[in-house]
Every structure is written in C-alpha cells, then in structure tokens.
C-alpha cells in the first residue's frame, strides 16, 4: 500500500527589523500576497508557517508592499525577468 504524502509545516523566515508588514507568497498559494502573513519577534525576525506537501515550490517575501527574495535560499529565474526562491519539500 502506498503511503499518502502528508503536508508538513514549513517555516519561512526573514530578518527585516525595520519592516512594518511581511508576508510570503508563492506557487503554493497562487502568489496571493496577503494570504500568508508573517509574525515579527523582538529581534526583527519574521516567520510564517505554511503546510506544504512534498514537492518543489517557488516563493518570495512581500516586505511593506515590495517583493523581495529570501537571502538564505536558492533562486531560479522567473517569467518577469527577476528571480524567485525555491524550496524543495521531501
């Protein structure tokens, strides 16, 4: 019997101490900029949890309205001439 691949809670993190609002968008949520909001800790680290099934996803952070790459993750070119980050869930 084949095992069903279960979604795992994945944490996206970004250090942006001066940011007022941070969210995460990607191929896992149809690039919806407002659907996954991050929370800020006292040190300026933002984190957001998303349950993802195994696979390869592209994503970016939205920091105070502007799209930014995750400085700690691999990147791939996108159709807009910029880059998206990649995350691989096993």
Number of C-alpha atoms within 10 A of each C-alpha: 3 4 5 7 11 10 12 14 12 14 12 18 18 22 15 15 13 9 14 10 15 24 24 27 20 18 13 16 15 10 15 13 19 13 12 19 18 22 15 20 11 7 9 14 15 22 18 18 16 15 12 18 18 13 11 13 17 19 24 23 25 20 19 13 14 10 17 17 19 18 10 9 10 14 18 10 10 11 7 7 7 10 17 24 21 19 16 12 13 10
